[in-house]
Amino acid sequence: MLTSSEVTVTLPADVALHARPAAQFVRTAVGFDADIAVAFGDREADAKSLLAILALGAEGGSELRLTASGDDAPLALDALRDCVAAFD
């Protein structure tokens, strides 16, 4: 059964979504059988595309809306929420 889920996460104040954290985020996302999107402002990106994530330009303290659909959707969003919380 396909599941759809959504969650909002906030980047740590001192961590922009630049190369290193974006790469961690994408590595986490690709491990799941789900279509995952990240929205920042009026932009949306495929969570499994490093270039798309970097193009969002999310700065520290920004809110990101994560949506996922597929068999692993809830697990994927839990893992991505944990990934963002672990950014340093």
N, C-alpha and C positions, 0 to 999 in steps of 0.2 A: 504494500500500500504506500502510495506517495504521500509525503507529509510536507507541509509548508510551515515555516516558522520565521519569526522576526525578533530582533533584539537591538537595543541601542547601547553602544559602548562609548566611553569617553577616553580619548588619548591622554596619557599622563601629561601634565602641564609642560614638562620640559622635553617631551619627545614628539617631534614631527614625524609624519609617515614618510621618512626618507629611505634611502637604499637598504640599510641594515634591518630596521624594523619591518619595512615593507617586504623584504625577502623572507623574514621569519613568518610573517602573516601568510604569504603565498604558499610557503612550504607546508604550513598547517592546513590551509584550504585544499590543496591538491590531494591530501590524504583521504578525502571523503567523496563518496558517491552522491554528490548533491550539486545542484546549480546554485552558486552563491554569488550574491551581488552586494556591493558596498556603496552606499550613498553618502555623499558629503555635500551639503547645500543642494544645489540643483544638478549636481553631477552624479553619475552612477558608473561603477566599474565592475568588471568581472573579477572576483576575488582570487582567481587562479592566474591572473595576468599581472606580472610585475610592472610592466610599463603602464598598464591601465591604473594600477594602484598609485604609482608615482605621479601620474597625471592629475590625480585628485587634488594634490597640493594641500593636504590636510596638515595643519599646524598643531602643536601641542595644545591640549585642552579642547580640541575640536570633538564634536559629537559625530559619530558614524552610525548609520542605520544599516544593519546587516540583515539580509533576507536570504533564505535558503529554501529550496524545494528538492525533494527526493527522499530516498529511503534513509539517508544519514543526516537529514536536515537538522534535527535537534542536537545530535551529537556534534555536528560541525560547528554550530553556533556556540555551543558550550566551550568547545576547544578554542575557537577564535576569541571568545570573551576572555578566556584564561590567557591566551597568547598576548592580547593587548594589555591585560593587567600586569603581565610579567615584563613588559618593555622597561628598559632602564637606560 
